[in-house]
Amino acid sequence: MIYGNIENPGDMSIYPEAIQRAVKYLKETDLVNKKAGVYELQGKDMYVQVLDLETASREDKKPEVHRKYIDVQCLISGRERIGFAVDTGKNKPIGDYNEERDILFYEECHGESEMIMTPGTFAVFFPHIVHRPACNDGGVSKIRKIVIKINKDIL
């Protein structure tokens, strides 16, 4: 997992090229005024989801994991808490893995830690990292977030 801020992402040369490209896109694109939706950056190998959401209680959000895509999540407005942990194989799935959506939900997440997302912060979740996005941090918040999906095969 990587955690940073688009205003000062640090030494970008240490990141794989696809992650560098995602962070550059986040830094250089007017994401406040971009219409909610999905936008291709490199076909299905790399695309952007612009999401307008409302946070909810931790209990109402289920931990999720992906197998094919890396998530680069960036908060544009609002405040959000995200839970995260290494997928140890000890989490009980809710249903089956949805290959089309590349998502598997868990009932709970063993060893979960949390981070606070404020505007400009980004987190990179690799396929072995379970995450629980869009949780309240002190109350419900309307948020705008960007999720850049990167096919792990292009790293």
C-alpha positions as CSV (number, residue, x, y, z in Angstrom):
1,M,0.0,0.0,0.0
2,I,1.1,3.6,-0.7
3,Y,-0.3,6.6,1.1
4,G,0.5,10.2,0.0
5,N,-0.8,13.6,-1.1
6,I,-1.1,14.8,-4.7
7,E,0.3,18.2,-3.7
8,N,3.6,16.6,-2.5
9,P,3.8,13.0,-3.7
10,G,7.5,12.7,-3.0
11,D,10.0,10.9,-5.2
12,M,7.7,9.6,-7.9
13,S,10.5,7.7,-9.6
14,I,10.3,5.0,-6.9
15,Y,6.7,4.1,-8.1
16,P,5.9,1.8,-11.0
17,E,5.2,3.8,-14.2
18,A,1.5,3.2,-14.1
19,I,1.2,4.5,-10.6
20,Q,3.3,7.6,-11.5
21,R,0.9,8.2,-14.4
22,A,-2.2,7.9,-12.1
23,V,-0.8,10.3,-9.5
24,K,0.2,12.7,-12.3
25,Y,-3.4,12.5,-13.6
26,L,-4.8,13.2,-10.2
27,K,-2.5,16.3,-9.8
28,E,-3.0,17.8,-13.2
29,T,-6.7,17.2,-13.9
30,D,-9.6,19.4,-12.8
31,L,-11.4,16.7,-10.8
32,V,-13.6,19.1,-8.9
33,N,-15.6,20.0,-12.0
34,K,-15.3,16.7,-13.9
35,K,-18.6,15.0,-14.4
36,A,-19.1,11.8,-12.3
37,G,-18.6,8.7,-14.5
38,V,-16.0,6.4,-15.9
39,Y,-13.2,7.6,-18.2
40,E,-10.6,5.5,-20.0
41,L,-6.9,6.3,-19.7
42,Q,-5.6,3.1,-21.3
43,G,-8.6,1.1,-22.3
44,K,-9.6,-1.5,-19.7
45,D,-6.1,-1.6,-18.4
46,M,-6.3,1.8,-16.7
47,Y,-9.4,3.8,-16.2
48,V,-10.9,6.5,-13.9
49,Q,-14.0,6.4,-11.8
50,V,-15.3,9.8,-10.6
51,L,-17.6,9.1,-7.7
52,D,-19.9,11.4,-5.7
53,L,-20.8,9.5,-2.5
54,E,-21.9,9.8,1.1
55,T,-20.0,8.2,3.8
56,A,-21.7,5.7,6.2
57,S,-21.0,3.9,9.4
58,R,-18.2,1.4,9.5
59,E,-20.8,-1.3,10.2
60,D,-22.7,-0.5,7.0
61,K,-19.6,-0.8,4.8
62,K,-18.1,-4.2,3.9
63,P,-14.4,-4.8,3.4
64,E,-13.5,-5.5,-0.2
65,V,-10.6,-6.9,-2.1
66,H,-9.8,-7.0,-5.8
67,R,-7.8,-9.7,-7.7
68,K,-7.0,-8.1,-11.0
69,Y,-6.9,-4.3,-10.4
70,I,-5.0,-2.0,-8.2
71,D,-7.0,0.9,-6.8
72,V,-5.5,4.4,-6.6
73,Q,-8.1,6.2,-4.5
74,C,-7.9,10.0,-4.0
75,L,-10.3,12.2,-2.0
76,I,-11.2,15.4,-3.7
77,S,-13.7,16.8,-1.2
78,G,-15.2,15.9,2.1
79,R,-13.7,13.6,4.8
80,E,-13.5,9.8,4.8
81,R,-12.1,7.0,6.9
82,I,-10.8,3.9,5.2
83,G,-10.1,0.6,6.9
84,F,-7.3,-1.6,5.4
85,A,-5.4,-4.8,6.1
86,V,-3.4,-7.5,4.4
87,D,-5.6,-10.2,3.0
88,T,-4.4,-13.2,5.2
89,G,-7.0,-15.6,3.9
90,K,-8.8,-15.6,7.3
91,N,-11.6,-13.3,6.3
92,K,-15.0,-14.9,5.6
93,P,-16.4,-14.0,2.2
94,I,-19.9,-12.7,1.5
95,G,-20.9,-14.6,-1.6
96,D,-18.5,-15.4,-4.4
97,Y,-15.8,-13.3,-6.2
98,N,-17.5,-11.3,-8.9
99,E,-15.1,-11.6,-11.8
100,E,-16.9,-9.0,-14.0
101,R,-16.6,-6.3,-11.3
102,D,-13.3,-7.7,-9.9
103,I,-14.6,-7.6,-6.3
104,L,-15.0,-9.9,-3.3
105,F,-16.7,-8.7,-0.1
106,Y,-15.9,-10.0,3.4
107,E,-18.0,-10.0,6.5
108,E,-15.1,-8.5,8.5
109,C,-11.4,-7.8,8.1
110,H,-8.9,-9.4,10.5
111,G,-6.1,-7.0,11.6
112,E,-7.8,-3.9,10.2
113,S,-6.2,-0.5,10.6
114,E,-7.7,2.8,9.6
115,M,-6.6,6.0,7.8
116,I,-8.2,9.4,7.4
117,M,-8.6,10.7,3.9
118,T,-8.7,14.5,3.5
119,P,-8.8,16.4,0.2
120,G,-5.7,15.7,-1.8
121,T,-4.7,12.5,0.0
122,F,-4.4,9.3,-2.0
123,A,-3.9,5.6,-1.2
124,V,-2.9,2.8,-3.5
125,F,-4.4,-0.6,-2.7
126,F,-2.7,-3.6,-4.3
127,P,-4.8,-6.8,-4.8
128,H,-3.6,-8.3,-1.5
129,I,-4.9,-5.4,0.5
130,V,-8.4,-5.5,1.9
131,H,-10.0,-2.1,2.2
132,R,-13.2,-0.6,3.6
133,P,-13.8,2.8,1.9
134,A,-16.3,5.6,2.4
135,C,-16.7,5.2,6.2
136,N,-17.7,8.1,8.4
137,D,-15.1,10.1,10.3
138,G,-17.0,11.9,13.0
139,G,-20.2,11.9,11.0
140,V,-21.7,11.6,7.5
141,S,-19.8,13.4,4.8
142,K,-20.6,14.0,1.2
143,I,-17.4,13.1,-0.7
144,R,-16.1,13.2,-4.1
145,K,-13.4,10.6,-4.8
146,I,-11.5,9.4,-7.7
147,V,-10.6,5.7,-8.1
148,I,-8.1,4.9,-10.8
149,K,-8.2,1.2,-11.6
150,I,-4.9,-0.2,-12.9
151,N,-4.7,-3.8,-14.2
152,K,-1.9,-5.4,-12.2
153,D,-0.6,-7.0,-15.4
154,I,0.6,-3.6,-16.8
155,L,3.0,-3.0,-13.9
